Amino acid sequence: MAPQPTRRDRWLALGLLLAVLSVLYLLIVHPLWTQPMLAVQAQIDSLQERQQRIDIQLQQAPQVAQRLQQAQQALAEQPGFMNEASAELATSRLVQRLEEAARQASPDNRSCAISDRSPLPADTTGRFVRVAVQVRLRCGMSEWMTVLQTLETGTPQLRVDRLDILASAAAPEAGAGLDVNFELSGHLRPGVAAPAPEANHAR
């Protein structure tokens, strides 16, 4: 008659079975099943989180679009931009502003006179289209200061750049005193179409 297994033998056999099962799990089940399932679950969690962010952005889209429209409208209403609908009209307006400033400084056109005004090609490289006119004046000192103040303090806001002032050798009746060269420029409102390349050289 075979001896009956003792309680210790049964616990030892159970321990060996658990050890074998653990080894099988680590060698077969974990790499072939558990790890892929964990990776799939991580991908699912990542996609769910991404979907939540997209849903939040879609919900906020109307508010974002409204704020963008308000910002664009506020930008377009700023007094610094020229109101003209094209670069050509804006350039003509620059010339008119220049003539008005010179006439205000010297109504008789004797102590301040425009000797040259040449439109420059519109500059579309910046955020806003820039139009400019190359100007040459012969003015007395006080008349020139009046012209400068009139141009830079009016509406829309204009800029005087590349200023070059020399003593003028012209006769007093021709506006003697200073020979002033500068660029008078302004910016078009956002949304105004830039001129075609061939139109840039129009005079």
URBELGI-V437279 format. One line per field, one symbol per residue. ss: DSSP state (~ for helix, > for strand, _ for the rest). burial: 1 if it has 9 or more other C-alpha atoms within 8 Angstrom, else 0. Layout:
ss = ???
burial = ???
//
This chain:
ss = ______~~~~~~~~~~~~~~~~~~~~~~~~~~~~~~~~~~~~~~~~~~~~~~~~~~~~~~~~~~~~~~~~~~~~~~____>>____~~~~~~~~~~~~~~~~~~~______>>>>>>>>>>>>______>>>>>>>>>>_~~~~~~~~~~~~~_____>>>>>>>>>____~~~___>>>>>>>>>>>________~~~~~__
burial = 00000000010000000000000111011110111100000000000000000000000000000000000000010001110001101110011011101110110011111100101101010001111111111111001101110111000111110010000100010111111111111111100001100001000
//
